[in-house]
Amino acid sequence: LAVSRLLERDQHFTALFASNDQMAIGACLGLHRRNLRVPDDVSLVGFDDLIMARYAMPPLTTVRQSVYEIGAEAATAMLSLLRGNRPEVQLPAPALVVRESTRRMLR
């Protein structure tokens, strides 16, 4: 639906970044229904690195952020707060996982 509205604006674009992988996969379907090919016509990137991202067609380029590590940091911070201490939180850095839904644009 969002991709359809974007395409109806008749503005040229070469890439889309979705706020999560599920939305990116939905955008891929919307682009396909408008006869646009990922990544030939539009590069597509998601966020989350869900398991389904690697099996999407084409496999989805995404940003991975470890939910496990974030959860562990949150638990450690909560335990620190319960002990009356100020928690020190170090969130893991996100990582770009390049797959087949993106391509380099030629100038």
N, C-alpha and C positions, 0 to 999 in steps of 0.2 A: 504494500500500500504506500509506504513512504517513498519507495523507489519510483512508483508510478507518478506520484505527485512531483517528485524531483524532475523526472523526465518531461512532464507536462509543462514545466517552466521554460523548456526549450533552451536551456543553457548547456553549453558544452563542458563536460568534465571527463577526466581520464582516470580518476580513482575515487574510491569510497572507503571510509573508515567507519566501521560499525562499533557500537559500544559493547557488544558482546558477540560471540561466535554464532549464537542462534539467530540474531538479527542479520549477521553477515550471510548466513546460509539462506535466509529468507530474501535478502537483497539479491543474491545470486539467482534465485528462482525468478524474481521480478525482472531482472535484466534479461534472463533467458526468454521470458515470455514476450519481451520487446525486441527479440532477435539481436541482442547485444551479447558478445562473448567475453567471458572472463578467462584470462586476462587480456585477450587481444584488443578488445575495445575499452574495457574498464578494469583496472586493477582493484582488488578487494582485500581488505584486511579486517580481521575481527579482534576480539579481546577475550581471553580466558584460557585458550588452548584446551577446549573440551575434547574428549576422545573422538567425537564425531567429526571434528575439524580435519583430522588427518584422512578421513574416509570420504569427505565431501568431494564432489566433482566440479571443478578441480579441487585437489587438496588445498585447504584454506591457510593462507599466511595469517598469523595471529600473534598476539602478545601474550606471553606466558607470565603469570604471576602465581607463585606457589601458595595455594590456599592452605596447605599443610603448614608451611613455615609461618604464614601470617597467623594461623590459629595457635601455633606453639608460642609465638611472641605475645599474643593476646593473653594466653593462659599464664605465662611467666609474669607479665605485667600485672595481671589481676592478683596473683599470689603475692607479688611485691607490695601492691596497695593494701592487701589484707594484713600484711606484716607492718604496715605503717610507713613503708618506704616509698620514695618517689621512683617509679619504674623508668628504666632506660630501655627504650624500644628501638630496635634496628630492623626495619622492614627490608625484606629481600628486594633486590633490584629486579624490575621486569626485564624480560628477554624477548627479543623479536625472533619468532620462529618462521623462517622463510620457507614457503611451500610454493605451489604452482599457481596460486590465484593472483600473483603480482608479476609484473615484468618491468624492465627498465624502459623508460620512454626515450626515444631518439629525438634529438632536437632538429 
